[in-house]
Amino acid sequence: MSTQAKRRLIRDFKRLASDPPVGISGSPNADNIMIWNAVIFGPPDTPFEDGSFRLTLTFSDSYPNKPPTVRFVSKMFHPNIYSNGELCLDILQNRWSPTYDVAAVLTSVQSLLNDPNPSSPANVEAATMFKENIKEYERRVKVTVEQSWLDPTETIEEGEEEQEESVAGPA
């Protein structure tokens, strides 16, 4: 593991622990500082309000020069979140800067919940619904919020969609 990456992650953790942004928490795994678990609470006055959403952040030895991989573990319904939990967020792709730290990444993810970009969809159904039927979109999001509290063990499993299709049989 890169010493620079490790030092930076320790610094990020100290900052996050001493001055956490509202509605955000995160920490490295006990046995691997390169993998973090985080929780984001849904922003007030949004359909995500009252939700508690789990994420993982995976860092490479190139951090902070390269962004972490961020993935929701909680099921999400959002225009910029793929069904596997990965995000379509500019600062995690083409607008990354080494000045961003873990707190900035998590704050940006929380902000994305309130301010989706339906023009760059990761979830076409959610993006279309957001643009064409905001009431139905908000209803679907609220179901996600309820699930985030009712079943905290409910997570996105790799290949889950394929398993559901194979159980249901061909269309």
C-alpha positions as CSV (number, residue, x, y, z in Angstrom):
1,M,0.0,0.0,0.0
2,S,1.2,3.5,-0.9
3,T,2.4,5.4,2.2
4,Q,1.1,8.6,0.6
5,A,-2.4,7.1,0.2
6,K,-2.4,5.7,3.8
7,R,-1.2,9.0,5.3
8,R,-3.9,10.9,3.4
9,L,-6.6,8.5,4.4
10,I,-5.6,8.8,8.1
11,R,-5.8,12.6,7.7
12,D,-9.2,12.3,6.0
13,F,-10.5,10.1,8.8
14,K,-9.3,12.4,11.6
15,R,-10.9,15.4,9.8
16,L,-14.2,13.5,9.3
17,A,-14.2,12.3,12.9
18,S,-13.5,15.7,14.4
19,D,-15.7,17.8,12.1
20,P,-18.2,15.6,10.3
21,P,-20.6,17.3,7.8
22,V,-24.2,17.1,8.9
23,G,-25.9,13.8,8.0
24,I,-22.6,12.0,7.1
25,S,-20.4,9.5,8.8
26,G,-17.7,7.2,7.6
27,S,-14.7,5.2,8.7
28,P,-12.2,2.7,7.4
29,N,-12.6,-1.0,7.9
30,A,-10.7,-2.2,11.0
31,D,-8.4,-4.4,8.9
32,N,-8.1,-2.4,5.7
33,I,-7.8,1.4,5.6
34,M,-8.3,1.3,1.8
35,I,-12.0,0.3,2.2
36,W,-14.4,2.5,4.1
37,N,-18.0,2.2,5.2
38,A,-20.1,5.3,5.2
39,V,-23.7,6.3,6.0
40,I,-25.5,9.3,4.5
41,F,-28.8,10.5,5.8
42,G,-31.2,11.9,3.3
43,P,-31.2,15.7,3.0
44,P,-34.1,17.5,4.7
45,D,-36.9,18.7,2.5
46,T,-36.2,16.1,-0.2
47,P,-37.9,12.8,-1.0
48,F,-34.8,11.2,0.6
49,E,-35.4,12.9,4.0
50,D,-35.4,10.4,6.9
51,G,-33.5,7.8,4.9
52,S,-30.3,6.2,6.1
53,F,-28.2,5.0,3.2
54,R,-25.0,2.8,3.4
55,L,-22.1,3.1,1.0
56,T,-18.6,1.7,0.5
57,L,-15.6,3.7,-0.7
58,T,-12.7,1.8,-2.1
59,F,-9.4,3.6,-2.5
60,S,-6.4,2.7,-4.7
61,D,-2.8,3.3,-4.0
62,S,-3.1,6.3,-6.3
63,Y,-5.4,8.2,-3.9
64,P,-5.6,11.2,-3.6
65,N,-4.5,11.6,-7.3
66,K,-7.3,9.2,-8.4
67,P,-10.9,9.2,-6.9
68,P,-12.2,6.3,-4.8
69,T,-14.8,3.9,-6.2
70,V,-18.1,4.8,-4.4
71,R,-21.0,2.4,-4.3
72,F,-24.3,2.4,-2.5
73,V,-24.8,-0.8,-0.5
74,S,-28.4,0.3,0.2
75,K,-30.9,-0.1,-2.6
76,M,-31.5,3.2,-4.3
77,F,-33.9,4.7,-6.9
78,H,-32.2,7.8,-8.4
79,P,-31.4,9.0,-11.9
80,N,-27.6,9.0,-11.2
81,I,-27.3,5.7,-9.4
82,Y,-26.9,2.4,-11.3
83,S,-28.8,-0.7,-10.1
84,N,-25.5,-2.1,-8.7
85,G,-25.1,1.0,-6.5
86,E,-22.4,2.7,-8.5
87,L,-22.7,6.4,-9.1
88,C,-22.6,8.7,-12.1
89,L,-21.1,11.8,-10.4
90,D,-18.7,14.2,-12.2
91,I,-16.2,14.6,-9.3
92,L,-15.7,10.8,-9.2
93,Q,-14.9,10.8,-12.9
94,N,-13.8,13.6,-15.1
95,R,-13.8,16.4,-12.4
96,W,-11.7,14.7,-9.7
97,S,-9.2,16.8,-7.9
98,P,-6.7,15.7,-5.2
99,T,-8.0,18.5,-3.1
100,Y,-11.2,16.5,-2.5
101,D,-11.2,14.4,0.7
102,V,-13.6,11.8,2.0
103,A,-15.8,14.4,3.6
104,A,-16.1,16.3,0.2
105,V,-16.9,13.1,-1.6
106,L,-19.6,12.1,0.8
107,T,-21.0,15.6,0.9
108,S,-21.2,15.6,-2.9
109,V,-23.0,12.3,-2.9
110,Q,-25.5,13.6,-0.4
111,S,-26.0,16.7,-2.5
112,L,-26.6,14.5,-5.6
113,L,-29.6,13.0,-3.8
114,N,-31.2,16.4,-3.7
115,D,-30.0,17.6,-7.1
116,P,-30.1,14.7,-9.7
117,N,-28.8,15.2,-13.2
118,P,-31.4,13.4,-15.4
119,S,-29.5,14.4,-18.5
120,S,-26.7,12.0,-17.6
121,P,-28.7,9.0,-16.3
122,A,-27.4,5.9,-14.8
123,N,-31.0,4.8,-14.2
124,V,-33.1,5.6,-17.2
125,E,-36.4,4.8,-15.5
126,A,-35.7,7.1,-12.6
127,A,-34.4,9.9,-14.9
128,T,-37.5,9.6,-17.1
129,M,-39.8,9.6,-14.1
130,F,-38.0,12.5,-12.6
131,K,-38.5,14.6,-15.7
132,E,-42.0,13.4,-16.7
133,N,-43.8,12.4,-13.4
134,I,-42.1,13.9,-10.4
135,K,-44.9,12.8,-8.0
136,E,-44.4,9.1,-9.0
137,Y,-40.6,9.6,-8.8
138,E,-41.0,10.9,-5.2
139,R,-43.3,8.1,-4.3
140,R,-40.7,5.5,-5.5
141,V,-38.0,7.3,-3.6
142,K,-40.0,7.3,-0.4
143,V,-40.4,3.5,-0.8
144,T,-36.6,3.3,-0.9
145,V,-36.4,5.5,2.2
146,E,-38.8,3.3,4.1
147,Q,-36.8,0.2,3.1
148,S,-33.6,1.9,4.3
149,W,-35.0,1.8,7.9
150,L,-37.2,-1.2,7.8
151,D,-34.6,-3.7,6.6
152,P,-31.1,-2.4,7.2
153,T,-29.7,-5.7,6.1
154,E,-31.2,-5.4,2.6
155,T,-28.4,-4.7,0.2
156,I,-27.7,-4.9,-3.5
157,E,-26.2,-8.2,-4.3
158,E,-24.0,-8.8,-7.3
159,G,-26.0,-10.5,-10.0
160,E,-29.3,-10.0,-8.2
161,E,-31.1,-8.8,-11.3
162,E,-30.0,-11.9,-13.2
163,Q,-31.1,-14.2,-10.4
164,E,-34.5,-12.6,-10.4
165,E,-34.8,-13.1,-14.1
166,S,-33.8,-16.7,-14.0
167,V,-36.3,-17.5,-11.3
168,A,-39.1,-15.8,-13.2
169,G,-38.1,-17.6,-16.4
170,P,-37.8,-16.0,-19.9
171,A,-40.1,-13.2,-20.8
